[in-house]
């Protein structure tokens, strides 16, 4: 569980890479001894150095402590002070290794988080080993601090350790990281009495502490010196200016202890229960429902949907929770709030204890429905004015509309971790599959329109995997075929052609089971493309032929022409020029019937290429001239210029340099002063 103690770290640390020129950090209380030990441990000789050789890996510092002890805050403060020294000019990179509920974050996700902050693109579908290796390679040439927050064990940390002694790793965990050599944990208990009282005074004012300093010390002892507990109790006192420190101390002392918890965890649990029980029924219910916030991240819409209240009322309540130390806000104009990891398990336990399962399920459904509508709005705002989607958007409540595409893109970027987590949780839950499918579909469309499919490919890969999981669980062959095709396309795009081929075949089976002609035709064509990529032109032509036969029965002329072109391409690669010419001529005829002049010109250009390969240069010359004429009619200047250059090359080979020069001059005139060798792409590569 991530332990982000508000008292010692102030607002949540900046995501991404933090440089030494960031704003001054908030006041930090206590931990002077621990900071001194950690700084000394950086210089301490490791086992490799003692043996006479410099270590080839980064030094690892471990800060161990219970949830609420301020271990993350101490790690952040240490990192800030290290940046001030100038020894780590590449800043701080932070990755969270624990979910709010306590489960370990998958290594693949943690590695992608770090790669994103290093501005390195991780290929979609890559496994954990490949991604962690990319992290190590990127850090091998940097001098940075790597902060790994809330590690469950050494197996999470070890794959991310840079093979670079100029980097430093600061990890936080509940216990030792057995298996990583040379690591001595800096174990945290509670704050010392003076620092604890200073923290209380900061939150409630010096006067209320100085009038009864002994009671303030007693209150700190009742909180076990745990910063998270102190912040909550101080928030309660600040919210009740007429209450004395003695009153709150008495209330806290009278609360029964949960004997099932470890002794060290009981002060935090009692402080949380005291603050929760002090809330009015509606805010208390909203607080409990935040246990359902995906990835522990919430905004006003999240709380509004969960509780069924207005967005403005939800935002006011969330701001109140920040003042009480129950949440952390990011200070943005449209703030996002984080449930501290040390409180998340207690929130969930209290939710299950106080609220009925049917109410919890209804809150989940409301949250998913609200998220779907926001994502639909996020995508629709990019459509032209007057379009059906924009007219539909205008009918939504103002709180669900974005004023312009930039605002929608900013919301999507900030809420992205929560949105991805929401999709994963919805699919894993399995009880709201219809809403889950709508959520994933809306998220895919929003990411594609705002970021582009290539940039969003890693996230899209995971989302299509979620769709596949739902389709298989619900036995939906049509959706299964679509998910498999999307995943296979992403595999093919990153060079995993054999893996893509397996998925294309599975998609074909699913498409046949669903009696979906589009899915089966698309799968057969894609299988042909995969075989062509692998150099198996015989199988490629066979599968293209099957796909073509299906298109011919359905009268899909554009698809027919494209498939004739694909067949022409693989026959050309295989050296079967007669078959290639027949198919390219059929493609050209198909494009002519469709009135697609640029595609017809490209098909004629490919015919000329094949004729030249077949040793028929005069025919190639004539066909290329015909292609130039069609490109001129299509007013495709770049294509016309490219064909003029091809004519020039053919004439050179035929021994007519003067005519070749004329055609090169024509190409240069078409392109102005630019002389660009425009490569004609085969119609086989066009979709």
Order of alpha helices (4+ residues) and beta strands (2+ residues): alpha-alpha-alpha-beta-alpha-beta-alpha-alpha-beta-alpha-beta-beta-alpha-alpha-alpha-alpha-alpha-alpha-alpha-beta-alpha-alpha-beta-beta-alpha-alpha-alpha-alpha-alpha-alpha-alpha-alpha-alpha-alpha-alpha-alpha-alpha-alpha-alpha-alpha
